[in-house]
Amino acid sequence: MRDKQSGLFAFFLAYDILIMVVAFLGSIYLKYNSLQPGNYTIFLPLVIVLWTLTRLFTSRNLKFREGLITHFREQVVDMVIMVGIVSSVVLIFELRLYSRTVLFGTITLFFVFRNIGLLIVYRYLFYMRHKGRHVRRVLIIGAGRIGKRIYKVLSKDPTLGYLVVGFLDDAQVDDELSDHVLGRVDDIGRVIEMDRIEEVVLAIPLTAAEKIRKVIDVSEFYGLRVSMVPDYYRLVQRTFEARNLAGMPLVSFREVALDKSMNKVLKRVFDMLFAFGVLVVLSPFLFLIAVIIKLTSPGPVFYTPTRIGLQGKEFTCLKFRSMIVDSSPNHHLKSTEKDDPRITRVGAYLRKHSLDELPQFINVLTGEMSVVGPRPHRKALNVDMQNEVSGYMLRHYVKPGITGWAQVNGWRGPTETKEQREQRTLHDLWYVENWSFFLDIRIIFMTGIGRSKENAF
């Protein structure tokens, strides 16, 4: 099961740095009865850097849908790693002139304060989840032995933040769960829509291959992640990550590289730096384009259509206007056609060289888009492609981009034919499942030199 609180990593890293400063000053005061750091000034930034590296390279996402005991265990592991790193630095650089009370007192106080903060967070979540807030609506497929155990675990501990909406099962179930069965497995699409399901958990034997495949396909059609508590380890053909939930093995399908906090932070930092640099360097050119648009065609400088972004959420996309202003009620539903009469002369030049997309670097700065990712689509086109192309909604696992793997491989522009829609989706999904920082750099380079080829792979 996947928690979508994507900002937790950055928030708690900032919180860690703050309490590291407090712990450092506290240890100085305990040793010298003073808050003057003296010769220890260099120690604080050193420990902050070491801790940041520890958090990044352990690559453990911050999730508050696990038990408090699990987090305390992770804290102990982190503390052992941190003590080992600091001890190594002390030995290598011969920092004997520094007090061990200050060195290890800082680390000890840091973890004490950090766990106090963790307790406060859990108390808050416990209170809010009892009131029905910050919970995820879960549908369990299978009301047998495994499904029953999942139900008991999730219902017993409200701090996990899950609400079991019900079960789907084709077999007769125990009287204890009969009131919670919402239908047969074939009813999954109807139940997802009617009961606003957010996650699906498979709790049926892996021998029921056809049912499992149907559940995964239908869930992914609606853009939902699927998890499984297997009765034995023979997995369907999907990328996955195995985790632990209250002692049970839990397998999540379609795990992608950008689910990891370190990768998210790396991509976001690069996006912001790159977008800011482009906007600063090209600002005179952008101003000139805006003036030309205003002088040659009546209407606004920018075209601001609604597009579908991360996790299927709508956002306002910025473009330089390349068409005449259309006042018809359904103008936003019309796809651009070859030799479209609505395109202005200036607009034709902008579109030919993709200059109309440059304002989207502002969308990158605001966090609605990325420099590289699947191109954002209109809602109507999104619905059409969802119904026509298998796995299409999985492209919303990542932010949409100004350029993407499909575009540099020749699948940009129209999506009129079945081949165009399938190939664009195929390339977008390949990017989602094979993302790396260097792949983004490669795509940007290919975009910059205007390289296009027919074969993606």
Order of alpha helices (4+ residues) and beta strands (2+ residues): alpha-alpha-alpha-alpha-beta-alpha-beta-alpha-beta-alpha-beta-alpha-beta-beta-beta-alpha-beta-beta-beta-beta-alpha-alpha-beta-alpha-beta-alpha-alpha-alpha
